[in-house]
Amino acid sequence: MLLNHCRLIKEFSGGVETADGAVRLEDGKIVEVFAEALSEADSSAMADSSAASETVTGSEAVIDCQGKTLLPGLMDTHTHIIGITGYSSELLKSPMKLFMKSAAAAQAYLDYGFTTLRDCGTPLRVANFVRDAFAAGLMVGPRIISGGCIVSPTEIEEMDSIYEMYSWADGADAIKRAVRKELAEHADYIKIMASGSAFHKQGIPVQPIITAEELSAAVEIADMKGTYVAAHAHGDGAIRLCVDKGVRTVEHATFISEETIEAALAREDFYLVPTLSAMYQNPEKTPLEMMFLVDKLKNMLQISTKCLRKAYDAGLKIGFATDSTVGMDQYEQGIEFQYRSELFGMSNIDILLQATKVNAEIVEMSDCLGEVKQGYIADLILVDGKPDQDISVMYHKPDMVFLAGERVR
């Protein structure tokens, strides 16, 4: 397949900058990137040559991109494919229903250009099974990096609506057992709770809920198995503990201090994964029992605007994530792109890099994803506009989406 007459941005295409280029896809990968569009004659000749070498007749498919911008597929490195409130006790009693609903929800991310997801916790580890079904080709869906169940010290009551998303463990030995269990159940990495949660009515986000020994135990076992720990942490005390104990990614990082930023800069393998859009709330769509979140998250957003801006200005590596799910305003309106630009003053290029190349580093796939580059997997999106100049282009669904070289939108 040839994507002809596409606009390429050098930061995402191996240095190739052009308003009228071309990209050839073959066997799910990018095989050539051209700084100039190919003429019909050139395309036919090259297609015939390629077909002859593979003993396949006929010309390749050619898509005229009409000068629109071609980017790597987007990545959300903190989502919950079925949402925080997307399941019920009825679903939990029927694993197959839970699987089917989760798979359908995950497939919908492709429509928004997200070709890779890092799921940060699902009940019954259902994201593990959706991941495997997609990878086996049983269904078409984005790449999923799954953390299985969230490992956490005891923090919320058993009647809490998302109690089943967690694997509860208290003390270093129990944490080790819980981490080993998640890895035995094929988690790709470990998600752990280091601070209180804003989502829980009794949660205190600034309050650490894990000890140094417990956190070190989780990192030790993950490291032994060749993977890493991602930690939910809002308060600075919990964030600093994560930095000091070898956690790879800190999720949210809402109240990070200048001192912790300095400590984090000393680590090469550390990333912040803010989820700004998770603090967006539409009171008209908020259930009565969740109205406590509106003011709580509004205050958190105001404070984090200052804290995370300092982290960005200092040069900390920052990933792109939403802590939200397709179907929510956050996805429908591109809130994460909007907030990073308007509230945090991030440059358009940096925001796009966070959603592609930096996230590819976070999920340890930077050698094959995150760029429009020869030899890379052909996860691509085509957008109508110039997002490097106007980030609002990303508030809407892309015109086309390709997953491993196959057009899925």
N, C-alpha and C positions, 0 to 999 in steps of 0.2 A: 504494500500500500504506500502511496506517495501523498504526503500532505504538502500541497503546492501553494505558492503565494501566501506564505504565513509570515507574520512579524515575529522576530526573535529578539530577546533581550539578553545582552552579553552575560549578565550575572547568572543566568539560568541555562545558558546554552554553550558552555565551554568557551566563552569569549566571543562567540559569533553574534554580531549585532547587525540586524538588517530589517528593512521594512518590507522586503519581498524575497523571502528565502524558501527553502523546501526541506522536508525531513522524510526520509524513507524508513518504513517499518517493515520488519520481516521476522517471522517466527517469534513474535511477541517482544522484539527488541528494536531499538533504534540502530540502524546500520549505517546511515549516512546523514549528515547535516550540511546543507548547502547555504552559502551566503547569498546566492541568487536563485530565483525560481527557475525551474527547468522548462524549456520550451516543449511543445507537444512532440516535436521530433526527438529531442533529447530523452524525454520520458519514455517514448515508445522504444527507442533504440536500447536504452538501458534495461527496460522491462523485458525486451526480447532476449537480451543477453543473459539476464538473470534467469529467465524461464528456461533458456536452453541449457544452462549449467545444472539446473535442477530437473531437467526433463519434464517441465511443465509447460503446457502450451497456453497461449493467450497472454494478453497484457495485464499488468497489475491495475488495481483500482487506484484512481487518482481523485483526490478531494481538493477542490478549489477553496482555499481558506479565505479568499477575498481580502487579504491584508489584515485579518484579525490576528490577535496575539496568541501565540502558542506557548503554554507554560507547562511545567511538570504537574502531575496530579497533586492535589492538595492532601495534606495529612492533618488529622486532628489527634493529638497525642494525649488528650484526656477527655474521653467521652464514656458514656454508658449506653450501649447500643439500644437497649430497651428503655432507657430513661431511669430516673430515680423513682418515679411513681408509675412506671409503665407496666407493672405487674400486680397481681392480686393473689390472695390466698387460693382462689380457684385455679389460677395458672400454676401455682406452686404444687398443687395436687396432681397436675397433669404435665409431666415433663415434655411430652410431645407438643402440646399446645404452646408451652413456653418456648420451645425451640422454634416452632413455626412462626410465632409472633416476633421473636427476636431476629430470625433470619430475614423476614420481610422488612423489619425496621432497619436492619443493617444494609440491605440492598438499596434502600432509599437514599443512602448517603451518596451513592454514585451520581444521582441526579443533580447534586450540588457540587460535583467536581471533587469530592473527597474519595480518593482511591486507596488510602491507607488509614486505618484507625488503630489507636491504642486504647483498648477497652480497659477501664479502671475499676471494674467490679460488677459482677452480675450474680443473681441468685442461682444456685445449683451449678455454678460454673458454666452457664449456658453459652457464654461467649467462646469458650474453648471448643465447643461442638459446632457452633456456627463457623468459626475459623476453619475447622477441619473439613466441613462440608464444602465451603468455598474453595479451599486449597485442593480438594480432590476433584473439583469440577462438577460436583453434584448440583450445585447452584452457582449462579453468577453473582458475585458480590465483592466488595473491597477486601484488600488484605487486612487481616486482623491480627494484632499483637495483643494477646489476652493475659491478664493478671489473675484470672480465675476469681476466687473469693478474696475479699480484702482482709488481711490479717490485722487484728486490732486488740489492744487491751480492753477489758470490759469497760464500757462507756455508756451504753444506752439500755433502756429497759427492753425486755423481750417483746413487748407489745408494739414497739416502734415499727413503723411501716416498712422499713428496709432492713430489719434485723437479719433477714436471711441472706443478705449480701455479704455478711462477715464471717470470718473464722476467728472466734474469740480465744484469746490466750493471754495469761498473766504470768509474768516471770520469764527470765531468759530461757530456761529449759522448755517451757511451754511454747514460747515464741519459735524456738528452733523446730519443735515438732510440727507446729502449724505451717511454717515455711516449707519444711520438707514435704508435708502433705500436699501443699499447693503445687510444688514442683513435681511431685510424683503423679499428680493429676494433670500434668502437662501445661502448667502456667509458663508463659514465656519470660516473665519477670515477676517480681513481688511488689504488690501495692500494700502499704502499711499506713496506719493512722498514727501521726505523731502529735497532733493537736486536736482540740475540740472542733466540732463541725458546726457550721452556720445552719445547716439544714435541720439539725435536731433542735427542738424547742429548748431543751435543757443544755444544749451544747454551748460551750464558751470558747469561741475561736482562738482567743489569745492565750488560752491555757494549754500547756503541754500535758499530754496524757500518757507518755511513754518514758521509761527510764533510759539512761545511757546504756545500761547493761542489756536491756531488752532490744534496743535499736541495734547495738553492736552485734547481738546474736543473729538478728535477721540479716544484716549485711554479711556476716561471716558465712552463713549457710548459702546465701545467694552467690557469693563470690566463689565458694567451693564448687558450685554447679555451673559456673561460667556465665552467670547472669547478674542482675542488679536489683536494687531496691528503689522504688519511687514512693515518696512519702507525702501524704496529705499534711500540710503544715501552714497554718495561718499566722500564728503568733511568732514573734522574733525568737523567743527562747527555744521553741521547737525547731525553727529553721536553723538556728545556729548549731543545735545538737545534730541535725542532719548533715550539715556541712562538716562538722568535726568527726563524725562517725562513718563517713564514707558513702552516704546516700548519693545516688547518681542524679536523680531529679527530684526537686521539691515542687509539689503541686500547689498552686494558688499563691503562696509566698506573700500574702496580703500585707503584712505589717513588718516586712524586712527592714532592718536598721542599717545605717551606714557602716557600723562596725562589722556586721555580718556580711555585708557586701564585700568589704575588704578581705575578710577571711575566705569568702567564696572565690574571689578573683585569683587566689593562690592555687586553686585546684583546676587542673586541665580537664578533668572528666566530670564537671559539675554543670548542671543546667537548671534554670528556673523555668517553670511551666505555668505562667499565670493563666487564669481562666476568667478574664474580665467580664465576659458576657454572662457568666453565671450569676453576676451581681445585678444584672438587669431584671427588673420585675414589672409586669403589667398588672396593676391592681385589678383591672377589669377581668383578667383571666386567672387570677389567683384564687384557689379554693378558700373558703372561709377558715378552715382549720390551718391554712398555711399563711394567713395574713400577717402573722408575726414576722415573716421573712421580709416584708416590704421595707419597713424602716431599718431593720437589722442590716440588710444588704445595701441599702442606700448609704448608710453610715460607713460601712466597710469600703464601698467604692470610693467615697470621698477621701478616706485616709490612704487607701492603696494607690490612688492617683499620684500622691507625692512620693510614697515609698518606692513604688515600682519604677517611677520616672528616674529616680536616683540610680536604681540598678541598671536601667537601660543606658543612661548617660555614662555610667562607669564602665560599660562594655561587657557586662555579664552576658553569657550566652543564654538566649531566651527562645523557648519553643512556642509553638502556636497551639492553643487548645481552647475548648469551649465549656467543658463540663456540662454540655447541653446535648440535645438530641434532635434529629430531624423531626420537623413538625412543630417545634417550638419557635417563638419569634426570633430567638437567637440565630437560628439557621435561616429562617424565612427572610430576615431583614439584614443578614450579614453583620450582626451586632459586634462580633469579635473584631472584624476588620475596622468597623466604625470607631469603636472605643479606643483601639490601639492608635488610631490616627488622631482623633479629635480630643481625647482625654489625656493621652500619654505622649503625644507629639512624636510618635515613631515615624520614620520616613517610610514612604510607600515601598521602596525597595527592601528595606529591612523587614517590613511586615510580610512581604511575599517570600523573602528568604526564610523567615521563621516558619512559614507554612509549608516549606518545601525542603530546602537543603539542610537547615538546622534540625528540623524534625527527622530527617533521614539519618542524621548523626545520632539523635536521641534513641531511635529504634535500631541503631547499629546496622543500617542498610545504606550508608552513604556511598558504598561502592557500586550500587546498582539502581538506586532510586534518588529522586530529588532534583534531577537535571535533565534537560533535553540534550543528551550527549551520546555519542557513538558508544555502543556496547551496553547502554543502560536499558532497563525494562521500559517498555513503551507505555507507561502510565502518563497520560497527557490530558490537558484541557485546552479548549479554544474559547477565548473570550472576546466579546465584541467591544473593543475599546483599548485604551492604553493604561492598564492598571498601575504601571510604574509612574505615570503622571497624574492619574486620577483613581484613587483607591476605591471610589464608589462603584467602579466597574465590578468589584468583587462582592457587592451587596446582593447580586442577582445570580441566578443559575447560569453556568456557562452554556455556550451554544452547542459544544460537542465535548464528549468525554470518551477517552480511550483507556481501556484496562488491558494491559499486556498486549497492546496492538489491536485489540478488538473494540470497535465502536459500540459503546453501551448507552450513549445518549446522542 
